[in-house]
């Protein structure tokens, strides 16, 4: 294609091939001014067409034309047969010409990108970090939300060269944000909803939840099992049942959501293979030409919580999980920066002080070292401890894993039975931020401390 496009250059240079670097204008000074401008326009299209090729074809063209390697040298460097090199070179030329003759640079998302929000649960740290790393990742998820897209399809939508997408798509596939149903095709591997429609559905579910009296029903059930729960052996009974109710609401919400989810997913049982993903992400988007009615938020009756979990391995107490259920408005966080919830209560407990908190729950009169006194002072500052004379009283309930499972079992028996016995009231599609409790690993003892 290069020879046909620039035969004049070839005759002047008397070379069998025109390297792409010369065609790019580096050494094309012999062309008359008008012809040079025409050549530059062609080169712009040629460069874009080259960038759209798959890496295996792009490499062959670069080696053969730009580096002027022979077919034999290319075969030797790549460790493939000479026939394979010739075949790829033929295919690469053909695909390059097709791309050049059929330019389709749409660029829908090149200047006005879609607005994207998402929530997640489970072990989603790496996927979430990748989502935060670049607007490109977020836009790819929106572009691939409904149908499979090739690298070139995505590049056309975003108005960028495919070569810049390949590594990003590879990382997204590795983190299971994308799947590849067919070779060279990508599809978003999570639910990606239009924000307006998602908000309307959420409002509908919220209204149905309240109109059905479920908040009152759940409260009644939790109060009905008071004696069973307070008879369990865990630190925190002395706080009174009212103090524990927020924790019980959190557990009830988790169980209520699990029951509805399991019923809803039963219809898909056996139809989809488990891809081993340990997290879930739900995305919402607003396209550049769309509007969003944010006033719907005011109609929601809900309180949010973050379900933040931190896991620690300790020498004295084994595997310990700190569950910070309410690191979200309207609950105060008193963080290092009050306007940033990420620097709030989930930073108050770490691997350096979690054992001390459990020790004080077991022995409030424990003699502290100078180092432990500093930690205790920090606990007092944030309300995790309360001083009563010479005693330091831990203000968090603390459960062994077995006891916490018993607690959840009691709540499940109440909610899963009478509360949802009417199958006509199917709330399986309700969306709630589900808390995720720690894995059931028992190296020694297993504690869960709830803020």
The 8 nearest C-alpha neighbors of each residue, nearest first, counted from 0:
[[1, 3, 2, 4, 96, 92, 95, 5],
 [0, 2, 4, 3, 5, 17, 19, 16],
 [3, 1, 5, 6, 0, 4, 17, 16],
 [2, 4, 0, 1, 6, 5, 7, 9],
 [5, 3, 1, 2, 6, 0, 41, 7],
 [6, 4, 8, 2, 7, 3, 1, 9],
 [5, 7, 9, 8, 2, 3, 4, 10],
 [8, 6, 10, 5, 9, 11, 4, 12],
 [7, 9, 11, 5, 6, 10, 12, 27],
 [8, 10, 6, 12, 7, 11, 13, 14],
 [11, 9, 13, 7, 12, 8, 6, 14],
 [12, 10, 8, 9, 13, 7, 14, 29],
 [11, 13, 9, 10, 14, 8, 7, 17],
 [14, 12, 10, 9, 11, 15, 8, 16],
 [13, 15, 16, 12, 9, 17, 10, 11],
 [16, 14, 13, 17, 9, 2, 12, 10],
 [17, 15, 14, 18, 2, 64, 9, 1],
 [16, 18, 9, 2, 19, 1, 64, 14],
 [19, 17, 64, 65, 20, 21, 16, 22],
 [18, 20, 22, 21, 65, 23, 64, 17],
 [19, 21, 23, 18, 22, 65, 25, 24],
 [22, 20, 26, 23, 25, 19, 18, 24],
 [23, 21, 19, 24, 20, 18, 42, 27],
 [24, 22, 20, 21, 25, 42, 19, 39],
 [23, 25, 27, 22, 21, 26, 39, 20],
 [26, 24, 21, 23, 27, 20, 22, 28],
 [25, 27, 21, 24, 28, 22, 23, 20],
 [28, 26, 24, 29, 25, 21, 30, 22],
 [27, 29, 30, 26, 24, 25, 35, 31],
 [30, 28, 27, 31, 8, 26, 11, 35],
 [31, 29, 35, 28, 34, 27, 32, 8],
 [30, 32, 34, 33, 35, 29, 28, 36],
 [31, 33, 35, 34, 36, 30, 37, 28],
 [34, 32, 36, 35, 31, 37, 30, 38],
 [33, 35, 37, 31, 36, 32, 30, 38],
 [34, 36, 38, 32, 33, 30, 37, 31],
 [37, 35, 39, 33, 38, 34, 32, 40],
 [38, 36, 34, 40, 35, 39, 41, 33],
 [37, 39, 35, 41, 36, 40, 42, 34],
 [40, 38, 42, 36, 41, 37, 35, 43],
 [41, 39, 37, 43, 42, 38, 36, 44],
 [42, 40, 38, 44, 39, 43, 45, 37],
 [41, 43, 45, 39, 44, 40, 46, 38],
 [44, 42, 46, 40, 45, 41, 39, 47],
 [43, 45, 47, 41, 42, 46, 48, 99],
 [44, 46, 42, 48, 43, 47, 41, 49],
 [47, 45, 49, 43, 48, 44, 42, 50],
 [48, 46, 50, 44, 49, 45, 43, 51],
 [47, 49, 45, 98, 51, 99, 46, 50],
 [50, 48, 46, 47, 51, 52, 45, 95],
 [49, 51, 47, 48, 52, 162, 160, 161],
 [52, 50, 161, 48, 49, 151, 160, 47],
 [51, 53, 50, 49, 57, 56, 54, 48],
 [52, 54, 55, 56, 57, 51, 162, 50],
 [53, 55, 57, 56, 58, 52, 162, 165],
 [54, 56, 58, 53, 57, 59, 87, 52],
 [57, 55, 91, 59, 58, 54, 53, 52],
 [56, 58, 54, 60, 59, 55, 52, 53],
 [57, 59, 61, 56, 55, 60, 54, 62],
 [60, 58, 56, 62, 57, 61, 63, 88],
 [61, 59, 63, 57, 62, 58, 64, 56],
 [62, 60, 65, 58, 64, 59, 63, 57],
 [61, 63, 66, 59, 60, 68, 65, 64],
 [62, 64, 67, 68, 60, 61, 66, 59],
 [65, 63, 18, 67, 61, 60, 66, 62],
 [66, 64, 18, 61, 19, 67, 62, 63],
 [65, 67, 62, 68, 64, 63, 61, 18],
 [68, 66, 63, 64, 65, 62, 69, 18],
 [67, 69, 63, 66, 62, 72, 73, 70],
 [70, 68, 72, 71, 73, 63, 67, 62],
 [69, 71, 73, 72, 74, 81, 84, 68],
 [70, 72, 74, 69, 73, 81, 75, 68],
 [73, 71, 75, 69, 74, 70, 68, 76],
 [74, 72, 76, 70, 75, 71, 77, 69],
 [73, 75, 79, 71, 81, 77, 72, 76],
 [74, 76, 72, 78, 73, 77, 71, 79],
 [77, 75, 73, 74, 78, 72, 79, 71],
 [78, 76, 74, 79, 75, 73, 72, 80],
 [77, 79, 75, 76, 74, 80, 73, 81],
 [80, 78, 74, 77, 83, 81, 75, 84],
 [79, 81, 83, 82, 74, 84, 78, 75],
 [82, 80, 84, 74, 83, 71, 85, 70],
 [83, 81, 85, 80, 84, 86, 79, 74],
 [82, 84, 86, 80, 81, 85, 87, 79],
 [85, 83, 81, 87, 82, 86, 88, 74],
 [86, 84, 88, 82, 83, 87, 89, 81],
 [85, 87, 83, 89, 84, 88, 82, 90],
 [88, 86, 90, 84, 89, 85, 91, 83],
 [87, 89, 91, 85, 86, 90, 84, 59],
 [90, 88, 86, 92, 87, 91, 85, 93],
 [89, 91, 87, 93, 88, 92, 94, 86],
 [90, 92, 88, 56, 94, 93, 89, 87],
 [93, 91, 95, 89, 90, 94, 88, 96],
 [92, 94, 90, 96, 91, 95, 97, 89],
 [95, 93, 97, 91, 96, 92, 90, 98],
 [96, 94, 92, 98, 93, 97, 91, 48],
 [97, 95, 99, 93, 98, 94, 100, 92],
 [98, 96, 94, 100, 99, 95, 101, 93],
 [99, 97, 95, 48, 101, 96, 100, 102],
 [98, 100, 96, 48, 97, 101, 102, 45],
 [99, 101, 97, 98, 96, 102, 95, 48],
 [102, 100, 98, 99, 97, 103, 96, 48],
 [103, 101, 99, 98, 100, 104, 48, 44],
 [102, 104, 105, 101, 155, 98, 106, 152],
 [103, 105, 155, 106, 102, 158, 156, 154],
 [106, 104, 155, 156, 107, 103, 158, 157],
 [105, 158, 107, 156, 157, 109, 155, 108],
 [108, 106, 156, 105, 109, 157, 158, 111],
 [109, 107, 157, 112, 111, 106, 156, 110],
 [110, 108, 157, 106, 158, 107, 111, 112],
 [109, 111, 108, 112, 107, 106, 157, 158],
 [112, 110, 108, 287, 109, 113, 107, 286],
 [113, 111, 108, 287, 110, 114, 109, 138],
 [112, 114, 286, 287, 285, 115, 284, 138],
 [115, 113, 285, 284, 112, 286, 116, 287],
 [114, 116, 284, 283, 113, 285, 137, 117],
 [117, 115, 283, 282, 284, 114, 118, 194],
 [116, 118, 282, 281, 283, 280, 119, 115],
 [119, 117, 281, 280, 282, 116, 120, 432],
 [118, 120, 280, 279, 281, 117, 123, 121],
 [119, 121, 279, 278, 123, 280, 122, 435],
 [120, 122, 278, 123, 277, 435, 279, 119],
 [121, 123, 278, 277, 124, 120, 125, 279],
 [122, 124, 278, 126, 121, 125, 127, 120],
 [123, 125, 127, 126, 122, 128, 121, 129],
 [126, 124, 128, 127, 123, 129, 174, 122],
 [125, 127, 129, 123, 128, 124, 174, 130],
 [126, 128, 130, 124, 129, 125, 123, 131],
 [129, 127, 131, 125, 130, 126, 124, 132],
 [128, 130, 132, 126, 127, 131, 125, 133],
 [131, 129, 127, 128, 132, 136, 137, 126],
 [132, 130, 128, 129, 133, 127, 134, 137],
 [133, 131, 129, 130, 128, 134, 136, 127],
 [134, 132, 135, 136, 131, 130, 137, 129],
 [133, 135, 137, 136, 138, 132, 131, 130],
 [134, 136, 138, 133, 137, 139, 167, 157],
 [137, 135, 139, 134, 138, 133, 130, 140],
 [136, 138, 134, 140, 135, 139, 130, 141],
 [137, 139, 141, 135, 140, 136, 142, 134],
 [140, 138, 142, 136, 141, 137, 143, 135],
 [139, 141, 137, 143, 138, 187, 142, 144],
 [140, 142, 138, 144, 139, 143, 137, 191],
 [141, 143, 139, 140, 144, 138, 153, 156],
 [144, 142, 186, 187, 140, 141, 146, 145],
 [143, 145, 141, 187, 142, 140, 191, 146],
 [146, 144, 143, 147, 186, 142, 187, 141],
 [147, 145, 143, 144, 186, 148, 185, 142],
 [146, 148, 186, 185, 184, 143, 149, 145],
 [147, 149, 184, 185, 152, 143, 153, 146],
 [148, 150, 184, 152, 151, 183, 185, 153],
 [151, 149, 153, 152, 161, 154, 148, 164],
 [150, 152, 154, 149, 153, 161, 155, 51],
 [153, 151, 149, 155, 154, 150, 148, 156],
 [154, 152, 156, 150, 151, 155, 157, 149],
 [153, 155, 151, 157, 161, 159, 156, 152],
 [156, 154, 104, 158, 105, 152, 106, 153],
 [157, 155, 106, 107, 153, 154, 105, 108],
 [158, 156, 109, 108, 106, 154, 155, 159],
 [157, 159, 106, 109, 155, 156, 154, 104],
 [160, 158, 154, 157, 161, 155, 163, 109],
 [159, 161, 162, 50, 163, 154, 51, 47],
 [162, 160, 164, 154, 51, 163, 151, 150],
 [161, 163, 160, 164, 50, 165, 51, 54],
 [164, 162, 161, 165, 160, 166, 159, 167],
 [165, 163, 161, 167, 162, 166, 168, 150],
 [164, 166, 168, 167, 162, 163, 169, 161],
 [165, 167, 169, 168, 164, 170, 163, 162],
 [166, 168, 170, 164, 169, 165, 171, 136],
 [169, 167, 171, 165, 170, 166, 164, 172],
 [168, 170, 166, 172, 167, 171, 173, 165],
 [171, 169, 173, 167, 172, 168, 174, 166],
 [172, 170, 168, 176, 174, 173, 169, 177],
 [171, 173, 177, 175, 169, 170, 174, 176],
 [172, 174, 170, 175, 171, 169, 176, 177],
 [175, 173, 171, 172, 176, 126, 170, 125],
 [176, 174, 172, 177, 173, 171, 178, 188],
 [175, 177, 171, 188, 174, 172, 187, 126],
 [178, 176, 187, 172, 188, 175, 186, 171],
 [177, 179, 186, 185, 172, 188, 180, 175],
 [178, 180, 185, 181, 184, 186, 182, 177],
 [181, 179, 178, 184, 182, 185, 186, 147],
 [182, 180, 184, 179, 183, 185, 147, 178],
 [183, 181, 184, 179, 180, 185, 149, 178],
 [182, 184, 149, 181, 185, 179, 150, 148],
 [185, 183, 149, 148, 181, 179, 147, 182],
 [186, 184, 179, 147, 148, 178, 177, 149],
 [185, 187, 147, 143, 178, 177, 188, 146],
 [188, 186, 177, 144, 143, 140, 189, 176],
 [187, 189, 177, 176, 178, 186, 175, 190],
 [190, 188, 187, 280, 191, 281, 176, 279],
 [189, 191, 281, 282, 192, 188, 280, 144],
 [192, 190, 282, 283, 144, 189, 281, 141],
 [191, 193, 283, 194, 197, 282, 190, 284],
 [194, 192, 284, 196, 283, 195, 197, 285],
 [193, 195, 283, 197, 284, 196, 285, 192],
 [196, 194, 198, 197, 193, 291, 199, 292],
 [195, 197, 199, 198, 193, 194, 200, 192],
 [198, 196, 194, 200, 199, 195, 193, 192],
 [197, 199, 201, 195, 196, 200, 194, 202],
 [198, 200, 202, 196, 201, 197, 203, 195],
 [201, 199, 203, 197, 202, 198, 196, 204],
 [200, 202, 198, 204, 203, 199, 205, 197],
 [201, 203, 205, 199, 200, 204, 206, 198],
 [202, 204, 200, 206, 201, 205, 207, 199],
 [205, 203, 207, 201, 206, 202, 429, 208],
 [204, 206, 202, 208, 203, 207, 201, 209],
 [205, 207, 203, 209, 208, 204, 210, 202],
 [208, 206, 210, 204, 205, 209, 211, 203],
 [209, 207, 205, 211, 206, 210, 213, 204],
 [208, 210, 212, 206, 211, 207, 213, 205],
 [211, 209, 207, 212, 208, 206, 213, 205],
 [210, 212, 209, 208, 213, 207, 206, 424],
 [213, 211, 209, 210, 215, 214, 216, 208],
 [212, 214, 216, 215, 211, 208, 217, 209],
 [215, 213, 217, 216, 212, 218, 209, 208],
 [214, 216, 218, 213, 217, 212, 219, 209],
 [217, 215, 213, 219, 218, 214, 212, 220],
 [216, 218, 220, 214, 219, 215, 213, 221],
 [219, 217, 215, 221, 220, 216, 222, 214],
 [220, 218, 216, 222, 217, 221, 223, 215],
 [221, 219, 223, 217, 222, 218, 216, 413],
 [222, 220, 218, 223, 224, 219, 217, 225],
 [221, 223, 219, 225, 220, 224, 218, 217],
 [222, 224, 220, 221, 225, 219, 226, 218],
 [225, 223, 227, 221, 222, 226, 228, 220],
 [224, 226, 222, 228, 227, 223, 229, 221],
 [227, 225, 229, 228, 224, 230, 223, 222],
 [228, 226, 224, 230, 225, 229, 231, 409],
 [227, 229, 225, 230, 231, 226, 406, 224],
 [230, 228, 226, 231, 227, 225, 236, 240],
 [229, 231, 227, 228, 226, 232, 236, 225],
 [232, 230, 229, 228, 233, 402, 227, 406],
 [231, 233, 230, 402, 234, 229, 398, 236],
 [234, 232, 398, 231, 235, 397, 236, 402],
 [233, 235, 397, 396, 236, 398, 232, 360],
 [236, 234, 396, 237, 238, 233, 397, 395],
 [237, 235, 238, 239, 234, 229, 233, 240],
 [236, 238, 235, 239, 234, 240, 229, 396],
 [239, 237, 236, 235, 242, 240, 243, 241],
 [238, 240, 237, 241, 242, 236, 243, 235],
 [239, 241, 243, 242, 244, 238, 225, 236],
 [242, 240, 244, 243, 239, 238, 245, 222],
 [241, 243, 240, 239, 244, 238, 245, 246],
 [244, 242, 240, 241, 246, 245, 247, 239],
 [243, 245, 247, 241, 246, 242, 248, 240],
 [246, 244, 248, 247, 243, 249, 242, 241],
 [245, 247, 249, 244, 243, 248, 250, 449],
 [246, 248, 244, 250, 249, 245, 251, 243],
 [249, 247, 251, 245, 250, 246, 252, 244],
 [248, 250, 246, 252, 247, 251, 245, 253],
 [249, 251, 247, 253, 248, 252, 254, 246],
 [252, 250, 248, 254, 253, 249, 255, 247],
 [253, 251, 255, 249, 250, 254, 248, 256],
 [252, 254, 250, 256, 251, 433, 255, 434],
 [253, 255, 257, 251, 256, 252, 258, 250],
 [256, 254, 252, 258, 257, 253, 251, 259],
 [255, 257, 259, 253, 254, 258, 260, 252],
 [258, 256, 254, 260, 259, 255, 261, 253],
 [259, 257, 261, 255, 260, 256, 254, 262],
 [258, 260, 427, 256, 262, 257, 261, 426],
 [259, 261, 257, 263, 427, 262, 258, 256],
 [262, 260, 264, 258, 263, 259, 257, 265],
 [263, 261, 259, 265, 260, 264, 258, 427],
 [262, 264, 260, 261, 427, 265, 259, 266],
 [265, 263, 261, 267, 266, 262, 260, 268],
 [264, 266, 268, 262, 267, 263, 261, 260],
 [265, 267, 264, 268, 263, 262, 270, 269],
 [268, 266, 264, 265, 270, 269, 271, 263],
 [267, 269, 265, 270, 266, 264, 271, 272],
 [268, 270, 271, 267, 272, 266, 265, 273],
 [271, 269, 267, 268, 272, 266, 273, 265],
 [270, 272, 269, 273, 267, 268, 274, 264],
 [271, 273, 274, 270, 269, 275, 268, 267],
 [272, 274, 275, 271, 276, 269, 270, 277],
 [275, 273, 276, 272, 175, 271, 277, 178],
 [276, 274, 273, 277, 272, 278, 175, 174],
 [275, 277, 274, 278, 175, 273, 279, 174],
 [278, 276, 122, 121, 275, 279, 123, 120],
 [279, 277, 121, 122, 123, 120, 276, 280],
 [278, 280, 120, 119, 121, 281, 123, 277],
 [279, 281, 119, 118, 189, 282, 117, 120],
 [280, 282, 190, 117, 118, 119, 191, 189],
 [283, 281, 117, 191, 116, 192, 190, 280],
 [284, 282, 192, 194, 116, 193, 191, 115],
 [283, 285, 115, 193, 194, 114, 113, 192],
 [286, 284, 114, 113, 194, 289, 193, 287],
 [285, 287, 113, 289, 288, 284, 114, 112],
 [288, 286, 113, 289, 111, 112, 285, 114],
 [287, 289, 286, 290, 285, 111, 113, 112],
 [290, 288, 286, 287, 285, 291, 113, 195],
 [291, 289, 292, 288, 285, 286, 287, 195],
 [292, 290, 195, 293, 289, 285, 194, 294],
 [291, 293, 294, 295, 290, 195, 296, 198],
 [294, 292, 295, 296, 291, 297, 195, 198],
 [293, 295, 296, 292, 297, 298, 291, 299],
 [296, 294, 293, 297, 298, 292, 299, 198],
 [297, 295, 294, 298, 299, 293, 198, 202],
 [296, 298, 295, 299, 294, 293, 300, 202],
 [297, 299, 295, 296, 300, 202, 294, 206],
 [300, 298, 296, 297, 301, 202, 205, 295],
 [301, 299, 298, 205, 302, 206, 297, 209],
 [302, 300, 299, 303, 205, 298, 431, 296],
 [301, 303, 304, 300, 329, 328, 327, 299],
 [304, 302, 327, 301, 328, 305, 325, 432],
 [305, 303, 325, 327, 324, 306, 326, 302],
 [304, 306, 307, 326, 324, 325, 327, 303],
 [307, 305, 324, 434, 304, 323, 308, 435],
 [306, 308, 323, 305, 322, 324, 309, 345],
 [309, 307, 322, 321, 323, 306, 310, 320],
 [308, 310, 321, 320, 322, 311, 307, 345],
 [309, 311, 320, 319, 321, 308, 312, 318],
 [310, 312, 319, 318, 350, 320, 313, 309],
 [311, 313, 318, 317, 319, 314, 310, 350],
 [312, 314, 317, 316, 315, 311, 318, 354],
 [313, 315, 317, 316, 312, 354, 318, 443],
 [316, 314, 313, 317, 354, 443, 444, 312],
 [317, 315, 313, 444, 314, 318, 443, 445],
 [316, 318, 443, 313, 444, 312, 442, 314],
 [317, 319, 312, 445, 311, 313, 442, 316],
 [320, 318, 446, 311, 310, 445, 447, 312],
 [321, 319, 310, 447, 309, 311, 322, 446],
 [320, 322, 448, 309, 308, 447, 449, 323],
 [323, 321, 308, 449, 324, 307, 448, 320],
 [322, 324, 450, 307, 325, 306, 449, 345],
 [325, 323, 306, 304, 305, 322, 326, 307],
 [324, 326, 304, 327, 305, 323, 330, 306],
 [325, 327, 305, 304, 324, 323, 332, 344],
 [326, 328, 304, 325, 330, 305, 303, 329],
 [329, 327, 330, 303, 331, 326, 302, 304],
 [328, 330, 327, 331, 302, 303, 325, 326],
 [329, 331, 328, 327, 325, 332, 326, 304],
 [332, 330, 333, 329, 328, 327, 326, 337],
 [331, 333, 343, 334, 344, 330, 326, 340],
 [334, 332, 337, 331, 343, 335, 344, 336],
 [335, 343, 333, 337, 336, 342, 332, 344],
 [334, 336, 342, 337, 343, 333, 339, 338],
 [335, 337, 334, 339, 338, 342, 333, 343],
 [336, 338, 334, 339, 333, 335, 340, 332],
 [339, 337, 336, 340, 334, 342, 335, 341],
 [338, 340, 341, 336, 337, 342, 343, 334],
 [339, 341, 343, 342, 338, 332, 326, 327],
 [342, 340, 339, 343, 345, 334, 326, 344],
 [343, 341, 334, 340, 335, 339, 346, 336],
 [344, 334, 342, 332, 340, 341, 345, 346],
 [343, 345, 347, 346, 332, 334, 326, 342],
 [344, 346, 347, 343, 323, 348, 307, 326],
 [347, 345, 344, 348, 343, 342, 349, 334],
 [348, 346, 344, 345, 349, 343, 378, 381],
 [349, 347, 346, 353, 352, 345, 350, 321],
 [350, 348, 351, 352, 353, 347, 346, 311],
 [349, 351, 353, 352, 311, 348, 313, 354],
 [350, 352, 349, 353, 354, 348, 355, 374],
 [351, 353, 355, 354, 350, 349, 348, 356],
 [354, 352, 356, 355, 350, 349, 348, 351],
 [355, 353, 357, 356, 352, 358, 313, 316],
 [354, 356, 358, 352, 353, 357, 359, 371],
 [355, 357, 359, 353, 354, 358, 360, 352],
 [356, 358, 360, 354, 359, 355, 361, 353],
 [357, 359, 355, 361, 360, 356, 362, 354],
 [360, 358, 363, 362, 356, 361, 357, 355],
 [359, 361, 357, 358, 393, 362, 363, 356],
 [360, 362, 358, 359, 357, 363, 234, 365],
 [361, 363, 359, 364, 365, 360, 358, 391],
 [362, 364, 359, 391, 390, 365, 392, 360],
 [365, 363, 390, 362, 366, 389, 391, 359],
 [364, 366, 362, 363, 367, 359, 358, 390],
 [367, 365, 364, 368, 363, 371, 372, 362],
 [366, 368, 371, 372, 365, 369, 370, 375],
 [367, 369, 371, 370, 372, 366, 373, 365],
 [370, 368, 372, 371, 367, 373, 374, 366],
 [369, 371, 373, 368, 372, 374, 367, 375],
 [372, 370, 374, 368, 373, 367, 369, 375],
 [373, 371, 375, 369, 374, 370, 367, 376],
 [374, 372, 376, 371, 370, 375, 377, 369],
 [373, 375, 371, 377, 372, 376, 378, 352],
 [374, 376, 378, 372, 377, 373, 371, 379],
 [377, 375, 379, 373, 378, 374, 372, 380],
 [376, 378, 380, 374, 375, 379, 373, 381],
 [379, 377, 375, 383, 381, 376, 380, 384],
 [380, 378, 384, 376, 382, 377, 381, 383],
 [379, 381, 377, 378, 382, 376, 383, 384],
 [380, 382, 378, 379, 383, 377, 347, 384],
 [383, 381, 379, 384, 380, 378, 385, 394],
 [382, 384, 378, 394, 381, 379, 393, 395],
 [385, 383, 393, 379, 382, 392, 394, 378],
 [384, 386, 392, 391, 379, 387, 393, 382],
 [385, 387, 391, 390, 388, 392, 384, 389],
 [388, 386, 390, 389, 391, 385, 392, 363],
 [387, 389, 390, 386, 391, 364, 385, 392],
 [390, 388, 387, 364, 391, 386, 363, 365],
 [389, 391, 364, 363, 387, 388, 386, 392],
 [390, 392, 386, 363, 385, 384, 387, 393],
 [391, 393, 385, 384, 363, 386, 390, 394],
 [392, 394, 384, 360, 395, 383, 391, 385],
 [393, 395, 383, 384, 392, 396, 385, 382],
 [396, 394, 393, 450, 449, 397, 448, 383],
 [395, 397, 235, 234, 448, 449, 398, 394],
 [398, 396, 448, 234, 447, 233, 395, 446],
 [399, 397, 447, 233, 446, 403, 400, 402],
 [398, 400, 446, 445, 402, 401, 403, 447],
 [399, 401, 403, 445, 402, 446, 398, 404],
 [402, 400, 404, 403, 399, 405, 398, 445],
 [403, 401, 405, 399, 404, 400, 398, 406],
 [402, 404, 406, 400, 405, 401, 398, 399],
 [405, 403, 407, 401, 402, 406, 408, 400],
 [404, 406, 408, 402, 403, 407, 409, 401],
 [407, 405, 403, 409, 404, 408, 228, 402],
 [408, 406, 404, 410, 409, 405, 411, 403],
 [407, 409, 405, 411, 406, 410, 404, 412],
 [410, 408, 406, 412, 407, 411, 405, 413],
 [409, 411, 407, 413, 408, 412, 414, 251],
 [412, 410, 408, 414, 413, 415, 409, 407],
 [411, 413, 409, 415, 410, 414, 416, 408],
 [414, 412, 410, 411, 416, 415, 220, 417],
 [415, 413, 418, 411, 416, 412, 410, 417],
 [414, 416, 411, 412, 413, 419, 418, 417],
 [417, 415, 414, 413, 418, 420, 412, 419],
 [416, 418, 420, 419, 413, 414, 415, 421],
 [419, 417, 414, 416, 420, 415, 413, 216],
 [420, 418, 421, 417, 415, 416, 414, 422],
 [419, 421, 417, 416, 418, 422, 415, 424],
 [422, 420, 423, 419, 424, 418, 425, 417],
 [423, 421, 424, 425, 420, 419, 426, 262],
 [424, 422, 421, 425, 420, 426, 419, 427],
 [423, 425, 422, 421, 426, 419, 211, 420],
 [424, 426, 427, 423, 422, 259, 428, 421],
 [425, 427, 428, 429, 259, 424, 204, 208],
 [426, 428, 259, 260, 263, 425, 429, 262],
 [429, 427, 426, 430, 259, 260, 263, 204],
 [430, 428, 426, 427, 204, 431, 201, 256],
 [429, 431, 428, 201, 432, 204, 256, 427],
 [430, 432, 433, 429, 256, 252, 253, 303],
 [431, 433, 434, 430, 304, 305, 303, 120],
 [432, 434, 253, 431, 435, 256, 120, 252],
 [435, 433, 306, 253, 436, 432, 120, 249],
 [436, 434, 121, 433, 437, 306, 120, 308],
 [435, 437, 434, 438, 308, 322, 306, 320],
 [436, 438, 439, 435, 320, 308, 310, 447],
 [439, 437, 440, 436, 435, 441, 320, 310],
 [438, 440, 437, 441, 400, 445, 436, 401],
 [441, 439, 438, 442, 318, 445, 437, 443],
 [440, 442, 443, 445, 444, 439, 318, 317],
 [441, 443, 317, 440, 318, 444, 445, 312],
 [444, 442, 317, 441, 445, 316, 318, 315],
 [443, 445, 317, 316, 441, 442, 446, 318],
 [444, 446, 399, 318, 400, 319, 441, 317],
 [447, 445, 399, 319, 398, 400, 320, 397],
 [446, 448, 320, 398, 397, 321, 319, 399],
 [449, 447, 397, 321, 396, 322, 395, 398],
 [450, 448, 322, 396, 395, 323, 321, 447],
 [449, 323, 395, 322, 324, 448, 325, 396]]
